[in-house]
Amino acid sequence: MPGTGRFSTLLILLAATATLRCTGPNTPTPPPPPPPDPAAVEITCPQPVTVASLRGEPTVVVYGQATAISGAPPVTVSCTPQSGGAFPVGTSTVTCLATDARQRTAPCTFTITVTSPPRISLTRVVAFGDSMTSGEIPGLGLNPFTGGFLVDPGSAYPRRLEVALVGRYTAQTPFVRNQGLSGEQAIQGRSRLSGVLAGAGYEVLLLMEGANDLLFGEAKAVDPAVSAMQFMVRDAKSRGLRVFLATLPPQNPLACCPRRGNAAAFVEPYNNRLRSLAAAEGVTLVDVYPAFNGDTTTLIDFDGLHPTAAGYQRIADTFFKSITQTLELPPTLTWDPRAMVTGGFLIRRR
């Protein structure tokens, strides 16, 4: 038909123009796809914490922060009980919770352990003996009034032992009374001990004596000294005291002057008798002699008999080890504010 070609051409031109208008520079850009959802919230708790309570009471504990490692920001973290609060003796659980902007949550937990201080079953102690109990130290010189060596109560083994006991048993008040008498023999001490113990309320006897009995290096002195020690052990036991019987430290027969180590050869035979006595009487042996490891130069003073300050410390350490091994109690107290009659503790009977 005439004109049909021109009409087709016009349609083609109109379609092309429409296409150009749709794809022109002013065509709006389609919006980007939405971002992926943030990862689920996660939380990491601090490591467990263990602290000691000095007096067995609730103790303030500061712990590290819990950390949120994912989630839609902002992410808040809270922990209960809070850091800086007082935690009771025992193990408590802390729960931390992370919450992100989409209210998704993640918990974690860790523990706070508050240990109670160690406790000892008996606290009233008396140390009985001669100058090695009173604390004579030849290196300090002579006492101008008595002619004997000067005594240093602060270096004496009973005082050094008391310091160690007080430092360990902080919830209690242990004490060690020094009843050493310079120059005393065991055969003299048997009568004095009864007066020391009578009505004093002591619970523990630390007994180390016999060096003056052996002083002149005579074998015949061993039997009477051992017999006197047995009498004193039985006297204390009859009064309900716990007895710790100590061997004598070594002596240096070559030391001088004065030369007081003359009985060096009789010390171990005497000690062996004491070891048998302790076993027979069922009392605790405190073996001081081997604790010196044969050191009679730095632990024994120039007279060959008396310990130095370091030697007295060694004796105290030996008693301390024996006492903690035999008298220390396992933890038995749990803090409970309802237990007012026991000062805030529930006592778990065994």
Secondary structure, DSSP 4 states (H G I P E B T S, - for coil): -TTHHHHHHHHHHHHHHHHHHHTSTTPPPPPPPPPPPPPPP-EEPPPPEEEE-SSSS-EE---PPPEE-SSSSS-EEEEESPTTSEE-SEEEEEEEEEE-TT--EEEEEEEEEEEPPPEES--EEEEEESHHHHTB-GGG-B-TTTSSBPB-TTTSHHHHHHHHHHHH-TTS--EEEEEE-TT--HHHHHHHHHHHHTTT---EEEEE--TTTTTT--GGGHHHHHHHHHHHHHHHHHTT-EEEEEPPPP--TT--SS---TTHHHHHHHHHHHHHHHHHHT-EEE-HHHHTTT--SSSB-TTSSSB-HHHHHHHHHHHHHHHHHHHEEPP-EEE-TT-GGGTSEEE---
